Amino acid sequence: MYAVVDYKGHQHIAKEGDTLIVDNVDQEPGTSVTLDKVLLAFDDAGDKVIVGTPYIAKAEVVVEIVNHQRADKVRILKFKRKNRYQRTIWFRADQTVLLVKKVQVNG
């Protein structure tokens, strides 16, 4: 069973056993988190599809926090022509790796 989950403003496709990389979660590795904003659920063949309005009632995805990591470095360049202005800054986002334990849909 697959589920499309809305978490922190981003949509992720979750399947049991898969890993998700999301924005930083302020909890320790090894803790369990329940994601209850399930937008869509479907099976492997695609025969059974459940669409939420906007969320599916009584549907949840249980994930476990595996570890915290940092994304690759991104270069940001600000530039204004004819003013001799340019500025380079770098950014690395904090991320959390989640392991999908269970996808449960009762709808």
NUDO-287040 format. One record per atom (N, C-alpha, C): atom name; residue in three letters; chain; residue number from 0; x, y, z. Coordinates in Angstrom, 1 decimal, m for minus. Each point is the difference from the previous one (the first is absolute). Layout:
N
[r "CA","ala","A",NUM,[X,Y,Z]] ...
***
This chain:
107
[r "N","met","A",0,[0.9,m1.2,0.0]] [r "CA","met","A",0,[m0.9,1.2,0.0]] [r "C","met","A",0,[0.9,1.2,0.0]] [r "N","tyr","A",1,[m0.3,0.9,m0.9]] [r "CA","tyr","A",1,[0.7,1.3,m0.1]] [r "C","tyr","A",1,[m0.9,1.1,0.6]] [r "N","ala","A",2,[0.6,1.1,0.5]] [r "CA","ala","A",2,[m0.7,1.1,0.5]] [r "C","ala","A",2,[0.8,1.3,m0.3]] [r "N","val","A",3,[m0.8,1.0,m0.4]] [r "CA","val","A",3,[0.6,1.3,m0.3]] [r "C","val","A",3,[m0.3,0.9,1.3]] [r "N","val","A",4,[1.1,0.4,0.7]] [r "CA","val","A",4,[m0.1,0.6,1.3]] [r "C","val","A",4,[0.4,1.5,m0.1]] [r "N","asp","A",5,[m0.8,0.9,0.6]] [r "CA","asp","A",5,[0.4,1.4,0.1]] [r "C","asp","A",5,[0.7,0.2,1.3]] [r "N","tyr","A",6,[1.3,0.3,0.0]] [r "CA","tyr","A",6,[0.8,0.2,1.2]] [r "C","tyr","A",6,[0.8,1.3,m0.1]] [r "N","lys","A",7,[m0.2,0.9,0.9]] [r "CA","lys","A",7,[0.7,1.3,0.0]] [r "C","lys","A",7,[m0.1,0.7,m1.4]] [r "N","gly","A",8,[m1.2,0.0,m0.6]] [r "CA","gly","A",8,[m0.1,0.7,m1.3]] [r "C","gly","A",8,[0.5,m0.7,m1.2]] [r "N","his","A",9,[0.5,m1.2,0.1]] [r "CA","his","A",9,[0.5,m0.8,m1.1]] [r "C","his","A",9,[m0.7,m1.3,m0.1]] [r "N","gln","A",10,[m0.2,m0.5,m1.2]] [r "CA","gln","A",10,[m0.7,m1.2,m0.2]] [r "C","gln","A",10,[1.1,m1.1,m0.3]] [r "N","his","A",11,[m0.2,m1.2,0.7]] [r "CA","his","A",11,[0.9,m1.1,m0.2]] [r "C","his","A",11,[m0.8,m1.3,m0.2]] [r "N","ile","A",12,[0.6,m0.8,m0.9]] [r "CA","ile","A",12,[m0.7,m1.3,m0.2]] [r "C","ile","A",12,[0.7,m1.0,0.9]] [r "N","ala","A",13,[m0.9,m0.7,0.8]] [r "CA","ala","A",13,[0.5,m0.9,1.1]] [r "C","ala","A",13,[m0.5,m1.4,m0.3]] [r "N","lys","A",14,[1.0,m1.0,0.1]] [r "CA","lys","A",14,[m0.3,m1.4,m0.1]] [r "C","lys","A",14,[0.7,m0.7,1.2]] [r "N","glu","A",15,[m0.6,m1.0,0.5]] [r "CA","glu","A",15,[0.7,m0.7,1.1]] [r "C","glu","A",15,[1.4,m0.5,m0.3]] [r "N","gly","A",16,[0.9,0.4,0.8]] [r "CA","gly","A",16,[1.4,m0.4,m0.2]] [r "C","gly","A",16,[0.8,1.0,m0.7]] [r "N","asp","A",17,[m0.6,1.0,m0.6]] [r "CA","asp","A",17,[0.7,1.1,m0.7]] [r "C","asp","A",17,[0.6,1.0,1.0]] [r "N","thr","A",18,[0.9,0.8,m0.4]] [r "CA","thr","A",18,[0.5,1.1,0.8]] [r "C","thr","A",18,[m0.4,1.4,m0.7]] [r "N","leu","A",19,[m0.3,0.9,0.9]] [r "CA","leu","A",19,[m0.4,1.4,m0.5]] [r "C","leu","A",19,[1.0,1.0,0.6]] [r "N","ile","A",20,[0.4,0.9,m0.8]] [r "CA","ile","A",20,[0.9,1.1,0.5]] [r "C","ile","A",20,[m0.9,1.3,0.0]] [r "N","val","A",21,[m0.2,0.5,1.2]] [r "CA","val","A",21,[m0.8,1.1,0.3]] [r "C","val","A",21,[0.8,1.1,0.7]] [r "N","asp","A",22,[m0.7,1.2,0.1]] [r "CA","asp","A",22,[0.7,1.1,0.7]] [r "C","asp","A",22,[0.2,m0.4,1.5]] [r "N","asn","A",23,[0.8,0.7,0.7]] [r "CA","asn","A",23,[0.5,m0.4,1.3]] [r "C","asn","A",23,[m1.2,m0.2,1.0]] [r "N","val","A",24,[0.0,m1.1,0.7]] [r "CA","val","A",24,[m1.0,m0.3,1.1]] [r "C","val","A",24,[0.7,0.0,1.3]] [r "N","asp","A",25,[m0.5,0.8,0.9]] [r "CA","asp","A",25,[0.6,0.2,1.3]] [r "C","asp","A",25,[m0.3,m1.1,1.0]] [r "N","gln","A",26,[0.4,m1.3,m0.3]] [r "CA","gln","A",26,[m0.2,m1.1,0.9]] [r "C","gln","A",26,[1.2,m0.9,m0.2]] [r "N","glu","A",27,[0.3,m0.9,1.0]] [r "CA","glu","A",27,[1.1,m0.8,0.0]] [r "C","glu","A",27,[m0.1,m1.2,m1.0]] [r "N","pro","A",28,[1.1,m0.5,m0.6]] [r "CA","pro","A",28,[m0.1,m1.2,m0.8]] [r "C","pro","A",28,[m0.5,m1.2,0.8]] [r "N","gly","A",29,[m0.8,m0.8,m0.6]] [r "CA","gly","A",29,[m0.6,m1.2,0.6]] [r "C","gly","A",29,[m1.4,0.2,0.5]] [r "N","thr","A",30,[m0.5,1.3,0.0]] [r "CA","thr","A",30,[m1.4,0.3,0.4]] [r "C","thr","A",30,[m0.9,m0.3,m1.1]] [r "N","ser","A",31,[m1.2,m0.2,0.3]] [r "CA","ser","A",31,[m1.1,m0.3,m1.0]] [r "C","ser","A",31,[m0.9,1.2,m0.2]] [r "N","val","A",32,[m0.3,0.3,m1.2]] [r "CA","val","A",32,[m0.9,1.2,m0.3]] [r "C","val","A",32,[m1.1,m0.5,m0.9]] [r "N","thr","A",33,[m1.2,0.5,0.3]] [r "CA","thr","A",33,[m1.2,m0.3,m0.8]] [r "C","thr","A",33,[m0.3,1.2,m0.9]] [r "N","leu","A",34,[m0.1,m0.3,m1.3]] [r "CA","leu","A",34,[m0.4,1.0,m1.0]] [r "C","leu","A",34,[m1.4,m0.2,m0.4]] [r "N","asp","A",35,[m0.9,0.9,0.4]] [r "CA","asp","A",35,[m1.5,m0.2,m0.2]] [r "C","asp","A",35,[m0.6,0.8,m1.2]] [r "N","lys","A",36,[0.8,0.7,m0.7]] [r "CA","lys","A",36,[m0.5,0.8,m1.1]] [r "C","lys","A",36,[0.3,m0.8,m1.3]] [r "N","val","A",37,[m0.9,m1.0,m0.3]] [r "CA","val","A",37,[0.2,m0.8,m1.1]] [r "C","val","A",37,[m1.0,0.5,m1.1]] [r "N","leu","A",38,[0.6,0.4,m1.1]] [r "CA","leu","A",38,[m0.8,0.5,m1.1]] [r "C","leu","A",38,[m0.5,m1.0,m1.0]] [r "N","leu","A",39,[0.7,m1.1,m0.2]] [r "CA","leu","A",39,[m0.3,m1.0,m1.0]] [r "C","leu","A",39,[0.5,m1.3,0.4]] [r "N","ala","A",40,[m0.7,m1.1,m0.3]] [r "CA","ala","A",40,[0.5,m1.3,0.3]] [r "C","ala","A",40,[m0.3,m0.9,m1.2]] [r "N","phe","A",41,[0.9,m0.9,m0.3]] [r "CA","phe","A",41,[m0.3,m0.9,m1.1]] [r "C","phe","A",41,[0.9,m1.3,0.2]] [r "N","asp","A",42,[m0.5,m1.1,m0.6]] [r "CA","asp","A",42,[0.7,m1.3,0.1]] [r "C","asp","A",42,[1.1,m0.1,m1.1]] [r "N","asp","A",43,[0.7,m1.1,0.0]] [r "CA","asp","A",43,[1.1,m0.2,m0.9]] [r "C","asp","A",43,[m0.4,m0.1,m1.5]] [r "N","ala","A",44,[m1.2,m0.6,m0.2]] [r "CA","ala","A",44,[m0.5,m0.1,m1.4]] [r "C","ala","A",44,[m0.7,1.3,m0.5]] [r "N","gly","A",45,[m0.4,0.8,1.0]] [r "CA","gly","A",45,[m0.7,1.2,m0.4]] [r "C","gly","A",45,[m1.5,m0.2,m0.2]] [r "N","asp","A",46,[m0.5,m1.1,0.4]] [r "CA","asp","A",46,[m1.5,m0.3,m0.1]] [r "C","asp","A",46,[m0.8,0.7,1.0]] [r "N","lys","A",47,[0.5,0.0,1.3]] [r "CA","lys","A",47,[m0.7,0.7,1.1]] [r "C","lys","A",47,[0.6,1.3,0.3]] [r "N","val","A",48,[m0.7,1.1,m0.3]] [r "CA","val","A",48,[0.5,1.3,0.2]] [r "C","val","A",48,[m1.0,0.8,1.0]] [r "N","ile","A",49,[0.6,0.5,1.0]] [r "CA","ile","A",49,[m0.9,0.8,1.0]] [r "C","ile","A",49,[0.6,1.4,0.0]] [r "N","val","A",50,[m0.9,1.0,m0.4]] [r "CA","val","A",50,[0.4,1.4,0.0]] [r "C","val","A",50,[m0.7,0.7,1.1]] [r "N","gly","A",51,[0.8,0.8,0.7]] [r "CA","gly","A",51,[m0.5,0.8,1.1]] [r "C","gly","A",51,[m0.6,1.3,m0.4]] [r "N","thr","A",52,[m0.8,0.6,0.9]] [r "CA","thr","A",52,[m0.6,1.3,m0.3]] [r "C","thr","A",52,[0.2,1.0,1.2]] [r "N","pro","A",53,[1.1,0.6,0.2]] [r "CA","pro","A",53,[1.3,m0.2,m0.6]] [r "C","pro","A",53,[0.8,m1.2,0.6]] [r "N","tyr","A",54,[m0.4,m0.5,1.2]] [r "CA","tyr","A",54,[0.7,m1.1,0.7]] [r "C","tyr","A",54,[m0.9,m1.2,0.1]] [r "N","ile","A",55,[0.6,m1.2,0.1]] [r "CA","ile","A",55,[m0.8,m1.2,0.2]] [r "C","ile","A",55,[m0.2,m0.1,1.5]] [r "N","ala","A",56,[m1.3,m0.2,0.4]] [r "CA","ala","A",56,[m0.3,m0.2,1.4]] [r "C","ala","A",56,[0.5,m1.4,0.4]] [r "N","lys","A",57,[0.6,m0.1,1.2]] [r "CA","lys","A",57,[0.4,m1.2,0.7]] [r "C","lys","A",57,[1.2,m0.7,m0.8]] [r "N","ala","A",58,[0.8,0.8,m0.7]] [r "CA","ala","A",58,[1.2,m0.5,m0.7]] [r "C","ala","A",58,[1.2,0.6,0.7]] [r "N","glu","A",59,[1.0,m0.8,0.1]] [r "CA","glu","A",59,[1.3,0.5,0.6]] [r "C","glu","A",59,[1.2,m0.8,m0.5]] [r "N","val","A",60,[1.1,0.6,0.1]] [r "CA","val","A",60,[1.3,m0.6,m0.4]] [r "C","val","A",60,[0.9,0.1,1.3]] [r "N","val","A",61,[0.5,m1.1,0.4]] [r "CA","val","A",61,[0.8,m0.1,1.2]] [r "C","val","A",61,[1.5,m0.1,m0.5]] [r "N","val","A",62,[0.8,1.0,0.4]] [r "CA","val","A",62,[1.4,0.0,m0.4]] [r "C","val","A",62,[0.9,0.1,1.2]] [r "N","glu","A",63,[1.2,m0.5,m0.2]] [r "CA","glu","A",63,[1.0,0.1,1.1]] [r "C","glu","A",63,[1.2,0.9,m0.4]] [r "N","ile","A",64,[0.5,0.8,0.8]] [r "CA","ile","A",64,[1.1,0.9,m0.3]] [r "C","ile","A",64,[1.3,m0.8,0.0]] [r "N","val","A",65,[0.7,m0.1,m1.1]] [r "CA","val","A",65,[1.2,m0.7,m0.1]] [r "C","val","A",65,[1.2,0.8,0.4]] [r "N","asn","A",66,[0.2,1.1,m0.6]] [r "CA","asn","A",66,[1.1,0.9,0.4]] [r "C","asn","A",66,[m0.2,1.4,m0.6]] [r "N","his","A",67,[0.9,0.9,0.4]] [r "CA","his","A",67,[m0.1,1.4,m0.5]] [r "C","his","A",67,[1.3,0.2,m0.9]] [r "N","gln","A",68,[m0.2,0.8,m1.0]] [r "CA","gln","A",68,[1.1,0.2,m0.9]] [r "C","gln","A",68,[m0.1,1.4,m0.6]] [r "N","arg","A",69,[1.0,0.4,m0.8]] [r "CA","arg","A",69,[0.0,1.3,m0.7]] [r "C","arg","A",69,[0.0,m0.3,m1.5]] [r "N","ala","A",70,[m0.7,0.9,m0.7]] [r "CA","ala","A",70,[m0.1,m0.1,m1.5]] [r "C","ala","A",70,[1.3,0.4,m0.6]] [r "N","asp","A",71,[0.1,m0.1,m1.3]] [r "CA","asp","A",71,[1.1,0.5,m0.7]] [r "C","asp","A",71,[0.1,1.5,0.0]] [r "N","lys","A",72,[1.1,0.5,m0.1]] [r "CA","lys","A",72,[0.2,1.5,0.0]] [r "C","lys","A",72,[m0.5,0.6,m1.3]] [r "N","val","A",73,[m0.8,1.1,0.2]] [r "CA","val","A",73,[m0.6,0.7,m1.1]] [r "C","val","A",73,[0.6,1.4,m0.1]] [r "N","arg","A",74,[0.5,0.4,m1.1]] [r "CA","arg","A",74,[0.6,1.4,m0.2]] [r "C","arg","A",74,[m1.1,1.0,m0.4]] [r "N","ile","A",75,[0.0,1.1,0.6]] [r "CA","ile","A",75,[m1.0,1.0,m0.3]] [r "C","ile","A",75,[0.8,1.3,m0.3]] [r "N","leu","A",76,[m0.2,0.6,m1.2]] [r "CA","leu","A",76,[0.7,1.1,m0.5]] [r "C","leu","A",76,[m1.0,1.2,m0.1]] [r "N","lys","A",77,[0.3,1.1,0.6]] [r "CA","lys","A",77,[m0.7,1.2,m0.2]] [r "C","lys","A",77,[0.8,0.9,m0.8]] [r "N","phe","A",78,[m0.6,0.6,m1.1]] [r "CA","phe","A",78,[0.8,0.8,m0.9]] [r "C","phe","A",78,[m0.9,1.2,m0.5]] [r "N","lys","A",79,[0.6,1.2,0.0]] [r "CA","lys","A",79,[m0.7,1.1,m0.6]] [r "C","lys","A",79,[1.0,0.7,m1.0]] [r "N","arg","A",80,[m0.5,0.0,m1.2]] [r "CA","arg","A",80,[0.9,0.5,m1.1]] [r "C","arg","A",80,[0.2,1.6,0.2]] [r "N","lys","A",81,[1.0,0.4,m0.5]] [r "CA","lys","A",81,[0.4,1.5,m0.1]] [r "C","lys","A",81,[0.2,0.6,1.4]] [r "N","asn","A",82,[m0.1,m0.8,1.1]] [r "CA","asn","A",82,[0.3,0.6,1.3]] [r "C","asn","A",82,[1.2,m0.7,0.7]] [r "N","arg","A",83,[0.6,m0.9,m0.7]] [r "CA","arg","A",83,[1.2,m0.7,0.6]] [r "C","arg","A",83,[m0.4,m0.7,1.3]] [r "N","tyr","A",84,[m1.2,m0.6,0.0]] [r "CA","tyr","A",84,[m0.4,m0.7,1.2]] [r "C","tyr","A",84,[m0.2,m1.5,m0.4]] [r "N","gln","A",85,[0.7,m0.8,0.8]] [r "CA","gln","A",85,[m0.3,m1.4,m0.1]] [r "C","gln","A",85,[0.3,m0.7,1.4]] [r "N","arg","A",86,[m0.8,m0.9,0.3]] [r "CA","arg","A",86,[0.1,m0.6,1.3]] [r "C","arg","A",86,[m0.3,m1.5,m0.1]] [r "N","thr","A",87,[0.9,m0.9,0.5]] [r "CA","thr","A",87,[m0.2,m1.4,m0.1]] [r "C","thr","A",87,[m0.2,m0.5,1.4]] [r "N","ile","A",88,[m1.1,m0.8,0.2]] [r "CA","ile","A",88,[m0.2,m0.6,1.3]] [r "C","ile","A",88,[m0.3,m1.5,m0.3]] [r "N","trp","A",89,[0.3,m0.8,1.0]] [r "CA","trp","A",89,[m0.2,m1.5,m0.1]] [r "C","trp","A",89,[m1.1,m0.4,1.0]] [r "N","phe","A",90,[m0.7,m1.1,m0.3]] [r "CA","phe","A",90,[m1.1,m0.5,0.8]] [r "C","phe","A",90,[0.0,m1.5,0.1]] [r "N","arg","A",91,[m0.2,m0.5,1.2]] [r "CA","arg","A",91,[m0.1,m1.5,0.1]] [r "C","arg","A",91,[m1.2,m0.2,0.9]] [r "N","ala","A",92,[m1.0,m0.7,m0.5]] [r "CA","ala","A",92,[m1.3,m0.2,0.8]] [r "C","ala","A",92,[0.2,m1.2,0.9]] [r "N","asp","A",93,[m0.6,0.1,1.2]] [r "CA","asp","A",93,[m0.1,m1.1,0.9]] [r "C","asp","A",93,[m1.1,m0.9,m0.4]] [r "N","gln","A",94,[0.3,m1.3,0.0]] [r "CA","gln","A",94,[m1.0,m1.0,m0.4]] [r "C","gln","A",94,[m0.1,m1.1,1.0]] [r "N","thr","A",95,[m1.1,m0.8,m0.1]] [r "CA","thr","A",95,[m0.3,m1.1,0.8]] [r "C","thr","A",95,[m0.4,m1.2,m0.9]] [r "N","val","A",96,[0.6,m1.2,0.3]] [r "CA","val","A",96,[m0.3,m1.2,m0.8]] [r "C","val","A",96,[m1.0,m0.8,0.8]] [r "N","leu","A",97,[m1.2,m0.3,m0.6]] [r "CA","leu","A",97,[m1.1,m0.7,0.6]] [r "C","leu","A",97,[m0.1,m1.4,m0.7]] [r "N","leu","A",98,[m0.3,m1.0,0.8]] [r "CA","leu","A",98,[m0.2,m1.3,m0.5]] [r "C","leu","A",98,[m1.5,m0.3,0.2]] [r "N","val","A",99,[m0.7,m0.4,m1.1]] [r "CA","val","A",99,[m1.4,m0.2,0.0]] [r "C","val","A",99,[m0.3,m1.4,0.6]] [r "N","lys","A",100,[m0.7,0.0,1.2]] [r "CA","lys","A",100,[m0.2,m1.3,0.6]] [r "C","lys","A",100,[m1.4,m0.6,m0.4]] [r "N","lys","A",101,[m1.0,0.8,m0.1]] [r "CA","lys","A",101,[m1.4,m0.5,m0.3]] [r "C","lys","A",101,[m0.8,1.1,m0.7]] [r "N","val","A",102,[m0.7,m0.5,m1.0]] [r "CA","val","A",102,[m1.0,0.9,m0.7]] [r "C","val","A",102,[m1.3,m0.6,0.3]] [r "N","gln","A",103,[m0.9,0.7,0.7]] [r "CA","gln","A",103,[m1.3,m0.5,0.4]] [r "C","gln","A",103,[m1.1,0.9,m0.5]] [r "N","val","A",104,[m0.9,m0.6,m0.8]] [r "CA","val","A",104,[m1.1,0.7,m0.6]] [r "C","val","A",104,[m1.3,m0.7,0.4]] [r "N","asn","A",105,[m0.9,0.6,0.7]] [r "CA","asn","A",105,[m1.3,m0.6,0.4]] [r "C","asn","A",105,[m1.1,0.7,m0.6]] [r "N","gly","A",106,[0.1,0.4,m1.3]] [r "CA","gly","A",106,[m1.0,0.8,m0.6]] [r "C","gly","A",106,[m0.4,m0.5,m1.3]] 
***
